[in-house]
């Protein structure tokens, strides 16, 4: 799904997705991960004007961590999460006892990470 967003003007790098043992992850958590990444990619394609997006996966015995970043136009300061799509992302992550952290710099793209217990 992630590589489908790549085209001539956008490069999508996926790092260490194989570091996660997806067979050990609950089906609901896999679905949440899919939906969250899908929403991030849709937002990036519709709004960011990015030419590069990076999704980096890491895993320990107890936690999955996923970092997303792009080099797009960023988000206006103070108007971060309250749109429907990003609110849904936050709600989905909370539903699996996860955490979501935004690191947003105006005109410097979007960076966020989310993680949840295995």
N, CA, C and O atoms as a GROMACS GRO file, in nm:
protein
  472
    1UNK      N    1   0.083  -0.119   0.000
    1UNK     CA    2   0.000   0.000   0.000
    1UNK      C    3   0.087   0.125   0.000
    1UNK      O    4   0.058   0.220  -0.073
    2UNK      N    5   0.192   0.126   0.080
    2UNK     CA    6   0.275   0.246   0.093
    2UNK      C    7   0.344   0.281  -0.037
    2UNK      O    8   0.350   0.398  -0.075
    3UNK      N    9   0.396   0.182  -0.106
    3UNK     CA   10   0.469   0.211  -0.229
    3UNK      C   11   0.377   0.257  -0.342
    3UNK      O   12   0.424   0.314  -0.441
    4UNK      N   13   0.247   0.234  -0.330
    4UNK     CA   14   0.152   0.279  -0.433
    4UNK      C   15   0.145   0.431  -0.441
    4UNK      O   16   0.100   0.485  -0.543
    5UNK      N   17   0.188   0.501  -0.338
    5UNK     CA   18   0.184   0.647  -0.338
    5UNK      C   19   0.304   0.708  -0.409
    5UNK      O   20   0.307   0.829  -0.434
    6UNK      N   21   0.401   0.627  -0.440
    6UNK     CA   22   0.521   0.676  -0.507
    6UNK      C   23   0.490   0.704  -0.654
    6UNK      O   24   0.418   0.628  -0.719
    7UNK      N   25   0.545   0.814  -0.706
    7UNK     CA   26   0.532   0.846  -0.847
    7UNK      C   27   0.654   0.926  -0.891
    7UNK      O   28   0.753   0.932  -0.818
    8UNK      N   29   0.649   0.987  -1.008
    8UNK     CA   30   0.765   1.059  -1.060
    8UNK      C   31   0.806   1.177  -0.973
    8UNK      O   32   0.924   1.213  -0.968
    9UNK      N   33   0.711   1.238  -0.904
    9UNK     CA   34   0.743   1.356  -0.823
    9UNK      C   35   0.750   1.326  -0.673
    9UNK      O   36   0.778   1.416  -0.593
   10UNK      N   37   0.725   1.202  -0.633
   10UNK     CA   38   0.727   1.165  -0.491
   10UNK      C   39   0.799   1.032  -0.472
   10UNK      O   40   0.763   0.931  -0.531
   11UNK      N   41   0.901   1.034  -0.387
   11UNK     CA   42   0.974   0.914  -0.351
   11UNK      C   43   0.931   0.873  -0.210
   11UNK      O   44   0.938   0.954  -0.118
   12UNK      N   45   0.887   0.749  -0.193
   12UNK     CA   46   0.845   0.696  -0.063
   12UNK      C   47   0.947   0.590  -0.021
   12UNK      O   48   0.960   0.487  -0.086
   13UNK      N   49   1.017   0.617   0.088
   13UNK     CA   50   1.114   0.522   0.141
   13UNK      C   51   1.054   0.448   0.260
   13UNK      O   52   1.000   0.511   0.352
   14UNK      N   53   1.063   0.318   0.258
   14UNK     CA   54   1.011   0.234   0.366
   14UNK      C   55   1.131   0.162   0.427
   14UNK      O   56   1.198   0.083   0.361
   15UNK      N   57   1.156   0.192   0.555
   15UNK     CA   58   1.275   0.139   0.622
   15UNK      C   59   1.237   0.036   0.728
   15UNK      O   60   1.149   0.060   0.811
   16UNK      N   61   1.303  -0.077   0.725
   16UNK     CA   62   1.298  -0.180   0.829
   16UNK      C   63   1.160  -0.235   0.857
   16UNK      O   64   1.131  -0.273   0.971
   17UNK      N   65   1.074  -0.241   0.757
   17UNK     CA   66   0.941  -0.299   0.779
   17UNK      C   67   0.952  -0.446   0.818
   17UNK      O   68   0.866  -0.499   0.888
   18UNK      N   69   1.059  -0.512   0.773
   18UNK     CA   70   1.079  -0.653   0.806
   18UNK      C   71   1.132  -0.674   0.947
   18UNK      O   72   1.143  -0.788   0.993
   19UNK      N   73   1.165  -0.565   1.017
   19UNK     CA   74   1.211  -0.579   1.155
   19UNK      C   75   1.096  -0.612   1.250
   19UNK      O   76   1.118  -0.650   1.364
   20UNK      N   77   0.974  -0.596   1.201
   20UNK     CA   78   0.855  -0.626   1.281
   20UNK      C   79   0.807  -0.767   1.248
   20UNK      O   80   0.788  -0.801   1.130
   21UNK      N   81   0.787  -0.848   1.349
   21UNK     CA   82   0.732  -0.982   1.330
   21UNK      C   83   0.579  -0.969   1.328
   21UNK      O   84   0.513  -0.982   1.431
   22UNK      N   85   0.525  -0.944   1.210
   22UNK     CA   86   0.382  -0.914   1.195
   22UNK      C   87   0.294  -1.032   1.236
   22UNK      O   88   0.177  -1.012   1.267
   23UNK      N   89   0.349  -1.154   1.236
   23UNK     CA   90   0.270  -1.270   1.276
   23UNK      C   91   0.238  -1.267   1.426
   23UNK      O   92   0.142  -1.331   1.469
   24UNK      N   93   0.316  -1.195   1.505
   24UNK     CA   94   0.294  -1.186   1.649
   24UNK      C   95   0.204  -1.069   1.688
   24UNK      O   96   0.172  -1.051   1.806
   25UNK      N   97   0.165  -0.990   1.592
   25UNK     CA   98   0.086  -0.870   1.619
   25UNK      C   99  -0.062  -0.903   1.605
   25UNK      O  100  -0.104  -0.967   1.509
   26UNK      N  101  -0.141  -0.859   1.703
   26UNK     CA  102  -0.286  -0.877   1.702
   26UNK      C  103  -0.346  -0.818   1.574
   26UNK      O  104  -0.301  -0.714   1.526
   27UNK      N  105  -0.447  -0.886   1.520
   27UNK     CA  106  -0.510  -0.841   1.394
   27UNK      C  107  -0.564  -0.699   1.405
   27UNK      O  108  -0.552  -0.622   1.310
   28UNK      N  109  -0.623  -0.663   1.518
   28UNK     CA  110  -0.676  -0.528   1.535
   28UNK      C  111  -0.563  -0.424   1.529
   28UNK      O  112  -0.581  -0.317   1.470
   29UNK      N  113  -0.450  -0.454   1.589
   29UNK     CA  114  -0.336  -0.362   1.587
   29UNK      C  115  -0.279  -0.348   1.446
   29UNK      O  116  -0.236  -0.240   1.406
   30UNK      N  117  -0.277  -0.457   1.372
   30UNK     CA  118  -0.233  -0.451   1.232
   30UNK      C  119  -0.326  -0.363   1.151
   30UNK      O  120  -0.282  -0.283   1.069
   31UNK      N  121  -0.457  -0.378   1.174
   31UNK     CA  122  -0.555  -0.296   1.102
   31UNK      C  123  -0.540  -0.149   1.137
   31UNK      O  124  -0.546  -0.063   1.049
   32UNK      N  125  -0.520  -0.119   1.264
   32UNK     CA  126  -0.499   0.020   1.306
   32UNK      C  127  -0.374   0.076   1.240
   32UNK      O  128  -0.375   0.189   1.190
   33UNK      N  129  -0.267  -0.001   1.239
   33UNK     CA  130  -0.143   0.043   1.174
   33UNK      C  131  -0.168   0.075   1.028
   33UNK      O  132  -0.125   0.179   0.978
   34UNK      N  133  -0.238  -0.014   0.958
   34UNK     CA  134  -0.270   0.005   0.817
   34UNK      C  135  -0.350   0.134   0.796
   34UNK      O  136  -0.317   0.216   0.711
   35UNK      N  137  -0.456   0.150   0.875
   35UNK     CA  138  -0.544   0.268   0.860
   35UNK      C  139  -0.472   0.398   0.892
   35UNK      O  140  -0.492   0.499   0.823
   36UNK      N  141  -0.388   0.397   0.994
   36UNK     CA  142  -0.312   0.518   1.031
   36UNK      C  143  -0.216   0.554   0.919
   36UNK      O  144  -0.209   0.670   0.878
   37UNK      N  145  -0.142   0.455   0.869
   37UNK     CA  146  -0.048   0.484   0.760
   37UNK      C  147  -0.121   0.528   0.634
   37UNK      O  148  -0.074   0.616   0.562
   38UNK      N  149  -0.235   0.468   0.608
   38UNK     CA  150  -0.315   0.509   0.493
   38UNK      C  151  -0.358   0.655   0.505
   38UNK      O  152  -0.348   0.730   0.408
   39UNK      N  153  -0.405   0.696   0.620
   39UNK     CA  154  -0.447   0.834   0.643
   39UNK      C  155  -0.329   0.930   0.627
   39UNK      O  156  -0.342   1.036   0.566
   40UNK      N  157  -0.214   0.894   0.681
   40UNK     CA  158  -0.096   0.979   0.668
   40UNK      C  159  -0.055   0.995   0.522
   40UNK      O  160  -0.018   1.104   0.479
   41UNK      N  161  -0.062   0.887   0.448
   41UNK     CA  162  -0.024   0.894   0.307
   41UNK      C  163  -0.123   0.976   0.225
   41UNK      O  164  -0.083   1.052   0.136
   42UNK      N  165  -0.251   0.961   0.254
   42UNK     CA  166  -0.353   1.040   0.184
   42UNK      C  167  -0.333   1.189   0.214
   42UNK      O  168  -0.337   1.272   0.123
   43UNK      N  169  -0.312   1.222   0.341
   43UNK     CA  170  -0.288   1.363   0.377
   43UNK      C  171  -0.164   1.417   0.308
   43UNK      O  172  -0.163   1.530   0.258
   44UNK      N  173  -0.059   1.337   0.306
   44UNK     CA  174   0.065   1.380   0.241
   44UNK      C  175   0.041   1.407   0.094
   44UNK      O  176   0.085   1.509   0.041
   45UNK      N  177  -0.028   1.317   0.028
   45UNK     CA  178  -0.052   1.332  -0.116
   45UNK      C  179  -0.142   1.453  -0.146
   45UNK      O  180  -0.119   1.525  -0.243
   46UNK      N  181  -0.245   1.474  -0.063
   46UNK     CA  182  -0.341   1.581  -0.087
   46UNK      C  183  -0.290   1.719  -0.048
   46UNK      O  184  -0.324   1.818  -0.113
   47UNK      N  185  -0.210   1.728   0.058
   47UNK     CA  186  -0.182   1.858   0.118
   47UNK      C  187  -0.036   1.900   0.124
   47UNK      O  188  -0.008   2.020   0.125
   48UNK      N  189   0.057   1.807   0.128
   48UNK     CA  190   0.193   1.844   0.170
   48UNK      C  191   0.284   1.898   0.062
   48UNK      O  192   0.377   1.973   0.091
   49UNK      N  193   0.259   1.862  -0.064
   49UNK     CA  194   0.349   1.897  -0.174
   49UNK      C  195   0.488   1.838  -0.153
   49UNK      O  196   0.587   1.893  -0.200
   50UNK      N  197   0.495   1.726  -0.083
   50UNK     CA  198   0.623   1.661  -0.054
   50UNK      C  199   0.680   1.593  -0.178
   50UNK      O  200   0.606   1.550  -0.267
   51UNK      N  201   0.812   1.585  -0.180
   51UNK     CA  202   0.880   1.507  -0.283
   51UNK      C  203   0.945   1.383  -0.223
   51UNK      O  204   0.989   1.294  -0.295
   52UNK      N  205   0.949   1.377  -0.090
   52UNK     CA  206   1.007   1.262  -0.021
   52UNK      C  207   0.928   1.235   0.107
   52UNK      O  208   0.901   1.326   0.186
   53UNK      N  209   0.893   1.108   0.127
   53UNK     CA  210   0.831   1.064   0.252
   53UNK      C  211   0.906   0.940   0.299
   53UNK      O  212   0.942   0.854   0.219
   54UNK      N  213   0.931   0.932   0.430
   54UNK     CA  214   1.003   0.819   0.488
   54UNK      C  215   0.918   0.760   0.599
   54UNK      O  216   0.870   0.831   0.687
   55UNK      N  217   0.901   0.627   0.594
   55UNK     CA  218   0.832   0.555   0.700
   55UNK      C  219   0.932   0.454   0.755
   55UNK      O  220   0.980   0.366   0.683
   56UNK      N  221   0.963   0.467   0.885
   56UNK     CA  222   1.067   0.387   0.948
   56UNK      C  223   1.004   0.303   1.060
   56UNK      O  224   0.943   0.357   1.152
   57UNK      N  225   1.020   0.172   1.051
   57UNK     CA  226   0.964   0.078   1.148
   57UNK      C  227   1.073   0.029   1.242
   57UNK      O  228   1.186   0.006   1.201
   58UNK      N  229   1.038   0.013   1.369
   58UNK     CA  230   1.128  -0.053   1.462
   58UNK      C  231   1.044  -0.133   1.561
   58UNK      O  232   0.926  -0.106   1.582
   59UNK      N  233   1.108  -0.233   1.619
   59UNK     CA  234   1.033  -0.325   1.705
   59UNK      C  235   1.123  -0.377   1.816
   59UNK      O  236   1.241  -0.401   1.796
   60UNK      N  237   1.063  -0.393   1.935
   60UNK     CA  238   1.127  -0.466   2.044
   60UNK      C  239   1.030  -0.576   2.084
   60UNK      O  240   0.925  -0.593   2.021
   61UNK      N  241   1.064  -0.650   2.185
   61UNK     CA  242   0.974  -0.757   2.230
   61UNK      C  243   0.841  -0.703   2.281
   61UNK      O  244   0.741  -0.774   2.282
   62UNK      N  245   0.842  -0.577   2.323
   62UNK     CA  246   0.723  -0.524   2.388
   62UNK      C  247   0.655  -0.409   2.314
   62UNK      O  248   0.545  -0.369   2.351
   63UNK      N  249   0.718  -0.354   2.209
   63UNK     CA  250   0.662  -0.236   2.146
   63UNK      C  251   0.697  -0.226   1.998
   63UNK      O  252   0.806  -0.265   1.955
   64UNK      N  253   0.602  -0.174   1.922
   64UNK     CA  254   0.622  -0.139   1.782
   64UNK      C  255   0.629   0.014   1.775
   64UNK      O  256   0.548   0.082   1.837
   65UNK      N  257   0.725   0.066   1.701
   65UNK     CA  258   0.739   0.210   1.684
   65UNK      C  259   0.748   0.239   1.535
   65UNK      O  260   0.825   0.174   1.463
   66UNK      N  261   0.671   0.336   1.489
   66UNK     CA  262   0.673   0.376   1.348
   66UNK      C  263   0.690   0.526   1.341
   66UNK      O  264   0.617   0.601   1.405
   67UNK      N  265   0.788   0.569   1.262
   67UNK     CA  266   0.814   0.711   1.244
   67UNK      C  267   0.784   0.748   1.099
   67UNK      O  268   0.823   0.678   1.006
   68UNK      N  269   0.713   0.859   1.084
   68UNK     CA  270   0.679   0.912   0.952
   68UNK      C  271   0.738   1.051   0.939
   68UNK      O  272   0.731   1.130   1.034
   69UNK      N  273   0.795   1.082   0.825
   69UNK     CA  274   0.839   1.219   0.799
   69UNK      C  275   0.828   1.247   0.650
   69UNK      O  276   0.840   1.157   0.567
   70UNK      N  277   0.804   1.374   0.617
   70UNK     CA  278   0.806   1.416   0.479
   70UNK      C  279   0.870   1.554   0.469
   70UNK      O  280   0.889   1.622   0.570
   71UNK      N  281   0.902   1.594   0.349
   71UNK     CA  282   0.966   1.723   0.327
   71UNK      C  283   0.870   1.825   0.265
   71UNK      O  284   0.912   1.914   0.192
   72UNK      N  285   0.742   1.810   0.295
   72UNK     CA  286   0.640   1.898   0.240
   72UNK      C  287   0.634   2.033   0.308
   72UNK      O  288   0.728   2.075   0.376
   73UNK      N  289   0.522   2.101   0.289
   73UNK     CA  290   0.507   2.239   0.338
   73UNK      C  291   0.476   2.246   0.487
   73UNK      O  292   0.476   2.355   0.544
   74UNK      N  293   0.449   2.134   0.549
   74UNK     CA  294   0.419   2.135   0.692
   74UNK      C  295   0.276   2.176   0.719
   74UNK      O  296   0.194   2.187   0.627
   75UNK      N  297   0.247   2.198   0.847
   75UNK     CA  298   0.113   2.239   0.889
   75UNK      C  299   0.121   2.373   0.958
   75UNK      O  300   0.221   2.405   1.022
   76UNK      N  301   0.015   2.452   0.945
   76UNK     CA  302   0.014   2.580   1.018
   76UNK      C  303   0.026   2.556   1.168
   76UNK      O  304  -0.041   2.468   1.222
   77UNK      N  305   0.109   2.634   1.232
   77UNK     CA  306   0.131   2.619   1.376
   77UNK      C  307  -0.001   2.636   1.451
   77UNK      O  308  -0.076   2.729   1.426
   78UNK      N  309  -0.029   2.544   1.545
   78UNK     CA  310  -0.148   2.554   1.628
   78UNK      C  311  -0.271   2.490   1.567
   78UNK      O  312  -0.376   2.486   1.632
   79UNK      N  313  -0.263   2.440   1.444
   79UNK     CA  314  -0.380   2.378   1.380
   79UNK      C  315  -0.348   2.234   1.344
   79UNK      O  316  -0.380   2.188   1.234
   80UNK      N  317  -0.287   2.164   1.433
   80UNK     CA  318  -0.228   2.035   1.404
   80UNK      C  319  -0.328   1.922   1.389
   80UNK      O  320  -0.342   1.867   1.280
   81UNK      N  321  -0.398   1.884   1.494
   81UNK     CA  322  -0.466   1.755   1.497
   81UNK      C  323  -0.616   1.762   1.474
   81UNK      O  324  -0.679   1.658   1.454
   82UNK      N  325  -0.675   1.876   1.476
   82UNK     CA  326  -0.820   1.882   1.487
   82UNK      C  327  -0.899   1.857   1.358
   82UNK      O  328  -1.022   1.865   1.361
   83UNK      N  329  -0.835   1.828   1.249
   83UNK     CA  330  -0.907   1.789   1.129
   83UNK      C  331  -0.953   1.644   1.145
   83UNK      O  332  -0.895   1.568   1.222
   84UNK      N  333  -1.058   1.606   1.072
   84UNK     CA  334  -1.117   1.472   1.089
   84UNK      C  335  -1.019   1.358   1.071
   84UNK      O  336  -1.014   1.269   1.156
   85UNK      N  337  -0.940   1.360   0.964
   85UNK     CA  338  -0.849   1.249   0.938
   85UNK      C  339  -0.746   1.232   1.046
   85UNK      O  340  -0.723   1.120   1.092
   86UNK      N  341  -0.683   1.340   1.089
   86UNK     CA  342  -0.581   1.330   1.193
   86UNK      C  343  -0.642   1.304   1.330
   86UNK      O  344  -0.577   1.243   1.416
   87UNK      N  345  -0.764   1.348   1.351
   87UNK     CA  346  -0.833   1.313   1.476
   87UNK      C  347  -0.861   1.163   1.479
   87UNK      O  348  -0.848   1.100   1.583
   88UNK      N  349  -0.899   1.108   1.364
   88UNK     CA  350  -0.919   0.963   1.356
   88UNK      C  351  -0.790   0.887   1.384
   88UNK      O  352  -0.792   0.784   1.451
   89UNK      N  353  -0.678   0.938   1.333
   89UNK     CA  354  -0.548   0.877   1.359
   89UNK      C  355  -0.523   0.872   1.510
   89UNK      O  356  -0.488   0.768   1.564
   90UNK      N  357  -0.542   0.985   1.575
   90UNK     CA  358  -0.520   0.992   1.719
   90UNK      C  359  -0.611   0.894   1.793
   90UNK      O  360  -0.566   0.823   1.883
   91UNK      N  361  -0.739   0.890   1.756
   91UNK     CA  362  -0.834   0.800   1.822
   91UNK      C  363  -0.798   0.653   1.800
   91UNK      O  364  -0.809   0.572   1.892
   92UNK      N  365  -0.756   0.620   1.680
   92UNK     CA  366  -0.718   0.481   1.651
   92UNK      C  367  -0.599   0.437   1.736
   92UNK      O  368  -0.598   0.328   1.792
   93UNK      N  369  -0.499   0.524   1.744
   93UNK     CA  370  -0.379   0.491   1.823
   93UNK      C  371  -0.416   0.475   1.970
   93UNK      O  372  -0.369   0.382   2.037
   94UNK      N  373  -0.500   0.564   2.021
   94UNK     CA  374  -0.543   0.552   2.161
   94UNK      C  375  -0.620   0.423   2.185
   94UNK      O  376  -0.610   0.365   2.294
   95UNK      N  377  -0.696   0.376   2.086
   95UNK     CA  378  -0.778   0.256   2.102
   95UNK      C  379  -0.693   0.131   2.124
   95UNK      O  380  -0.744   0.031   2.176
   96UNK      N  381  -0.566   0.134   2.086
   96UNK     CA  382  -0.479   0.018   2.108
   96UNK      C  383  -0.371   0.050   2.213
   96UNK      O  384  -0.265  -0.012   2.216
   97UNK      N  385  -0.402   0.150   2.298
   97UNK     CA  386  -0.313   0.191   2.408
   97UNK      C  387  -0.178   0.240   2.357
   97UNK      O  388  -0.075   0.220   2.420
   98UNK      N  389  -0.181   0.305   2.242
   98UNK     CA  390  -0.058   0.356   2.183
   98UNK      C  391  -0.038   0.504   2.210
   98UNK      O  392  -0.121   0.570   2.274
   99UNK      N  393   0.072   0.554   2.161
   99UNK     CA  394   0.106   0.696   2.175
   99UNK      C  395   0.132   0.754   2.037
   99UNK      O  396   0.179   0.686   1.946
  100UNK      N  397   0.101   0.881   2.024
  100UNK     CA  398   0.121   0.955   1.899
  100UNK      C  399   0.189   1.086   1.933
  100UNK      O  400   0.141   1.161   2.018
  101UNK      N  401   0.300   1.113   1.867
  101UNK     CA  402   0.375   1.236   1.893
  101UNK      C  403   0.398   1.308   1.761
  101UNK      O  404   0.456   1.253   1.668
  102UNK      N  405   0.350   1.433   1.753
  102UNK     CA  406   0.373   1.519   1.637
  102UNK      C  407   0.492   1.608   1.664
  102UNK      O  408   0.505   1.665   1.772
  103UNK      N  409   0.580   1.622   1.564
  103UNK     CA  410   0.691   1.715   1.569
  103UNK      C  411   0.678   1.798   1.441
  103UNK      O  412   0.734   1.763   1.337
  104UNK      N  413   0.606   1.907   1.451
  104UNK     CA  414   0.571   1.984   1.331
  104UNK      C  415   0.644   2.117   1.330
  104UNK      O  416   0.641   2.194   1.427
  105UNK      N  417   0.710   2.143   1.219
  105UNK     CA  418   0.781   2.269   1.198
  105UNK      C  419   0.719   2.334   1.075
  105UNK      O  420   0.718   2.273   0.968
  106UNK      N  421   0.669   2.456   1.087
  106UNK     CA  422   0.609   2.524   0.974
  106UNK      C  423   0.709   2.532   0.859
  106UNK      O  424   0.824   2.568   0.879
  107UNK      N  425   0.663   2.497   0.740
  107UNK     CA  426   0.743   2.498   0.617
  107UNK      C  427   0.863   2.404   0.622
  107UNK      O  428   0.958   2.420   0.545
  108UNK      N  429   0.860   2.307   0.711
  108UNK     CA  430   0.969   2.210   0.717
  108UNK      C  431   0.916   2.067   0.716
  108UNK      O  432   0.983   1.977   0.765
  109UNK      N  433   0.801   2.046   0.662
  109UNK     CA  434   0.747   1.912   0.655
  109UNK      C  435   0.678   1.869   0.783
  109UNK      O  436   0.657   1.948   0.875
  110UNK      N  437   0.642   1.743   0.786
  110UNK     CA  438   0.573   1.685   0.900
  110UNK      C  439   0.655   1.566   0.949
  110UNK      O  440   0.705   1.486   0.871
  111UNK      N  441   0.668   1.557   1.080
  111UNK     CA  442   0.733   1.443   1.143
  111UNK      C  443   0.642   1.398   1.256
  111UNK      O  444   0.594   1.478   1.335
  112UNK      N  445   0.618   1.268   1.262
  112UNK     CA  446   0.542   1.214   1.372
  112UNK      C  447   0.585   1.072   1.396
  112UNK      O  448   0.641   1.005   1.309
  113UNK      N  449   0.559   1.027   1.516
  113UNK     CA  450   0.586   0.887   1.547
  113UNK      C  451   0.469   0.834   1.628
  113UNK      O  452   0.403   0.906   1.703
  114UNK      N  453   0.445   0.706   1.609
  114UNK     CA  454   0.345   0.640   1.692
  114UNK      C  455   0.395   0.502   1.727
  114UNK      O  456   0.471   0.440   1.652
  115UNK      N  457   0.350   0.456   1.840
  115UNK     CA  458   0.390   0.326   1.887
  115UNK      C  459   0.284   0.265   1.973
  115UNK      O  460   0.194   0.334   2.020
  116UNK      N  461   0.293   0.136   1.993
  116UNK     CA  462   0.197   0.067   2.076
  116UNK      C  463   0.257  -0.062   2.129
  116UNK      O  464   0.350  -0.117   2.069
  117UNK      N  465   0.205  -0.110   2.240
  117UNK     CA  466   0.256  -0.235   2.295
  117UNK      C  467   0.218  -0.353   2.207
  117UNK      O  468   0.113  -0.354   2.143
  118UNK      N  469   0.306  -0.452   2.204
  118UNK     CA  470   0.281  -0.572   2.121
  118UNK      C  471   0.179  -0.659   2.184
  118UNK      O  472   0.145  -0.764   2.128
   0.00000   0.00000   0.00000
